[in-house]
Amino acid sequence: MVSYAQVHLGLERLPQGPWVYARLMDERRGPSPEDGSIVEVMDGAGRFCGHGLYNSTSDIRVRMISKGRRTDLDRPREFLRRRIAACLRLRRKTLRLDEFTDAYRLVHAEGDDLSGLIVDKLGDALVCQHHSLGFWNLRHDVEAILRELLPGHSVLHRFARTARGSEGIPEDASGEDGDSVEPRFIHEYGVRFYVHPGESHKTGWFCDQRENRQKLAGYAKGRDVLDMCCHAGGFSIPAALAGARSVTGADLDEEPIARAQRSAKENGAEATFHHADAFNVLRDTVASRRRPGMVILDPHKLAKGIRDLEQAKVKYRDLNALGIEAAAPGGIVATFSCSGALDLPSFAGLVFQAARRAEREIRLIDTLGAGPDHPQRPDFGRSRYLKGLLLVVD
């Protein structure tokens, strides 16, 4: 049996969810393990609870990866292989994603019981985004497993920028490893998108919005569509192909805009993309009295954590007030938040407040979330990080 350092809870039992915060630990008992290492987690009575990844720098002191037998982690690589193979079976056998796309989330961190690890499959590239020091230290094991399960795929490692400070990654560390890959086309539901794996936001593409892109395209026919924070054209291009009267996208990041333009050309889609700030575009739209029949609001994560939440709420409220005011009577507004610290009821409340500020009546016709390749845990609300509202504006 492999022997791991032990950490102790200040509680009589393990709390729900995969995160164990510093305030729940009894750190007076025994020496502190090495940051980023696998540890045994013991409850306040000294009983074994499971294994986790420890980091004294992070307020998330332990990320649980197993709550099973004490022997589960005797061979860590074999343990990880079983977990990742189960993730692949879910996507390929149950969800049958390969039948309509070659871009999907292969490992969804806490939703797949691998807290701190995300793996997106973008064509024949596998982008590992590490949100914990523990999985960064295990990246070579993860890479070996991925190369075995998906031969012929490139593997990239990126340490999430939002996790650098909280996980104690030195500023001079690159946070990048693995293969170097060029941009390429991926496909979903017959549409080809030009992406650069490992670059720009997240892993290089927003796999979580795949089904929402399809759904919104179904409402686009005959409408003028305004796609704010459009990134690489994920909503814009399907809308244009579905028969939108006109499509205009805007984003502050120039590289994704260039990729959106290339994707539009590849698909023969009529869409115009601008390097511009969403707030300015919406203000100009309101001032000009042009009223698009569909407004899409999909900003980047505005709240990285609880500390940013109040400031983020102001931005969400302001953005949605402008978007709702800009929409034509009978128009559709699709609004999203990917901030895990903001739950769906709170987000909905902000949007309803924004509608009152805009002096418009709205009706909620659907709530939206991430695709099924982003499984959720009922005991961990943050696994439901992506939330969206589909509104009709009167």
N, C-alpha and C positions, 0 to 999 in steps of 0.2 A: 504494500500500500504506500502511495506517495504521501509524504508529509508536507503539509503547507502551514505557513504561519496562521495563527488564529487571531480573530478580532471578536470583541464581545459587545453585545447589545446592552443597553441600559434598560431593556424591557424583558418581560417574561416570555414574549413570543415575537416572531418575525412580523414586521408590519406588512400590509398589503402592498402589492406592486413591486417592481424590480429595483427601485431606488431606496437606499437607506441613507438618510441624512445624518450629518455630523452630530446634530443635537440628540439623536437617538442612540449614540454609541457611548459605551463606557470605556474611554481610552486610558484609564488609569491602570487597566489590567494588562500587563505584558508589554513588551517592546513594540514599537510601531513597525509594521511591515514595510517593505520597499514599495514605493509608489508605482502603480501600474502592474502589480503582481497579483496572482491568484491567491485567495485566502479562504480559509474555513471560517464561516460565520457561526458564532455560538450565541445562544440566548442568555438572558441574565442568570439563569440557573445552570449554565454550563452545558446545555444540550446542543447537539449539532443541528443547524438549520439548513445549511447548504453551502454552496461556493459562490464567490463573487470576485469582482475586480476592485482592488483597493486603490484609493488615491487620497493622501492626506491634504493635498492642495485644494481639492474640490469640496464644495459643500455637500455634493453627492458622494459621501465617503465610500460607499460600496455599491457597485452595480451587480445585482444578483444575476447569475447565469445558470444556476442549477439549484433546485430545491429538493433534489432527489436523494439518492444514496451517497454515502460517504466515498464510495469507490468510483463514482461517476467521472471524476477528474483524474483518475490514476494515469490515463493516457490522454492528455489534453487534445492532441491533434485528432485522435479518433473520436473524441467527444464532439469536437467542432465539425468533423466530417459528417457525423450522424445528423447534427442540427442543420447544416447547410444543405445536405442531401434531402432532408425533409422539406426545406424551403423550396428547392427545385421541383420536387414532386408536386407540391401544392400548385405551383405556377403552371407546370407542364401537363400534369395528369388531371388535376381537378379543375383548374381554371382554363386550361387549354389555350393559353395566351399565344403560343407560337402560331396558332392558326390565323391570327389577324394582326400580329405585331411582332417586331423583333426588338422592342424596347419596353422593358418593364422592371419593376423593383424585385430583385431576387431575394434580398434580405432586408427586412424592415425592422431592424433594431429591436426595441422592446416588444413590438407586436409579434416577433418571431423568437422571443426569448434569447436574444443576443444583444443585450443592452449596450448601446454605444457603437454599433456597427451597422452601416447601410451599404448595400451593394446594388447598383443599378446596372442592368444589362442594356447597353446601347449598341445594337448591331453585334459585331463580334468583339466589342470592348466591354470589360467589366470594371466599373469605377467603384472602388471601395472608399467610402467617406467615413472617416473615423471621428467619433464624437467623444472618445475616451482614450486616455493614455494606455489603459489596459489592452484594448484592441489594437492600438498602434504598435504596442510591443509584440503582439501576436500576429502582426500582419504577414510575416513570412509563412506561418502555418496556414493562415487563411488563403494566401496566394497559392500555395502548393495544392490545397484542397480544390480551389476553383479551377486550376489548370487540369487537375485530374477529372473533375466532373464535367467540365466544358472545354475539352481539348481544342486547340486552335484559336482560343480567345486571348486577346491582350488583357493584362491586369494592371490597373493603375491604383495608386494609393494617394489619398488626399486627406489631410487633417482639417476638419471643419474650422473655418476662420472664427466662428462664433464660440468655439470651445477652447481656443488657444489659451486665453487668460484663465478660464475657470479650471482647466486641466493642468496648468503649469508647464506648457510647452515653451521652451526658450524662444525668444524673439528671433535669434539667429538661426534657428532650425527651419529648414525649408518647408517641412510639412508635406513633402511630396516624395514619392518613391514608385518603383515599378516601371512599366513600359512607357515609352513615348509614342503617342498615336496622332495621326492626322485627322482633320475633320472628315466626316463621311455622312452619307444619307442613311437614315433609319426610316422605317415605314410603320404606319398604324392605320388600320381601316382603309387601306388603299392610298393614303396620302404619304408623300415622301417629304421628310424634313431634314435639313442640313444641320448637323450638330457637331460640336467639338467636345468629345468626352473629356471630362475632368477640368474643363475651363468654364469661365463665367459663373453663373449662379448654381448652387447645389452641385450636382454631378455633371452638369452640362445640358440637362433636359429635365422637364417637369413631368415625369411619368405619372404622377398622382392625378393630373388633370385629364388623362386620356379619355375617360368616359364622359367627362363634362364637356370636352371639346366636341364630341359627337352630339351630345344633347343640345348644346347651344346652336350648333350648325343647323339642327332641325327647326329652329325658330328664325333663322336668318333670311330665308327667301323673301325677296322684295323689299328688304329693309336696308337703310343706311346704317352701317355698323361702325361704332367707335370703340376701339380696343385699346384700353389704357394699360400701361406697363405690359406691353405685348410680348416682350422678350423676343424669341425667335419666330413669332408668328403662329404659335400653337392654336390660338382661337381664330385668328384672322383668316388663315388660309382655308381651313374647312368651311368657314362661313362664306367665303368667296365662291368656293366650289359648289356650295349648296344653293347658290342663286341669289346672294345678297345683291342689292342694287349698287351699293358701293361699300368699300371696306377701307378704313383708315386706322393704322396702328401707330402708337407712339411709345418710346422707351428712352430712358436716359443713358442706357448702355449701348455704345455704338456697334460693338462686335455682334451682339445678337441681332441688331437691326440689319446688318449686312447679311447675316445668315437667313433672316426672314425674307429678304429681297431675293436671295438665291433660291430659296425654297418655293417662293411664289412663281418664279420663272420656270423652275423645274416642273411644277404642277399645272402650268398654264392658268394660274389664278390671277385675277385682276385685284390688286391690293396695293395701297400706298402706305409707306412706312416713313416715319419722321423721328429724328433724334430730338426729343423734346420732353419737357417735364409735364407729367399728367395734370397737375394742378393748373398750369398755364394753358394747356390745350382745352381743358374743361371750362376755364374762365372765358377764353376766347369764344368757345362754342356758345356759351350762355349769352355773351354780349352780342354775338352775331345773329342770334335768334334762329340759327340752323338747329333743327331738332332731330337728332338721329333716332331711328326706330329701335336701336339696340345699343346699350352702353355696357361694356365689360370692364370691371375694376378688379384687377388681380395684382396688387402691390406685393413687393418683397416682404419678408418678415419684418414688421415694424416694432414688435416687442421681442427682444432676445430672451427676456426673462421677466420675472415679477418686478424688478427695479425699473424697467422701461415701460411698464404697462400703462401708467397714467398718461404719460406723454404720447404713447402710441394710440390711446383711445381718442385723443384730440385729433390726431392725424386721420384716423379711420373716420371719425365723425365729419371732419371737413371734406375729405375726399368723397364720401358718399353723398353729402349734401350737394356738392357740385354735380356729381354724376346723375343724381335723381332730378335736379333742376334742369339739367341739359336734355333729358330724354323727352321725346315727343309724347303727346297724349296717346295712351294706348301702347306706348313703347315698353320695352323690356330692359330691366337693369339686372345684370348678373354681377354680384359682388362677393368677394372672397377675402378670407384671412387665413394665413398659414402660421400665425403666432400661436404656439402651443399654450402659452400662458393665458390666452384669452379663450374662454369657452363659448360654445354656441349661443346659449341664452344671453350672455353679456354682449356678444357681437350683434345679435339680432336687436337688442335694446339700443345699441349705438346707431344702427341703421334706421330704426324707427324714429329716434330723436333727429337724425339727419333729415328724414322726410318732412318732419314738422318744421325744421328750420327752413327747408326749401319751399315750404308751403304747398306741398304736393301730397295727394292721397296715393297710397301704395297698397297692393294686395300681394301677399306671399303665395306663390303657386308651387314652390318646391324648395326643399333644402338639399344641399349638395355636399359631397365629401370626397375623400380620396377613393381611388379604384380598389378592387378587391385584392390586388397584389400588395396592398398596404393594410394588412390585417390589424385588428384592434384588440386590446385586452380590456375586458370590462372593469378590471381593478386598477387601470392606469389610464386616466382621462387624457393625458397628453398624447397617447397613441392616436387620438382622434384630432390631430393638430389642424388638418385642413377642413375648413367649414365654408359653406357658400349659401347664399340666398338668391333665389330667382324670383324677381318682382315684376309686377305689371304696374306701371305708373299711370294714374288717371289725370 
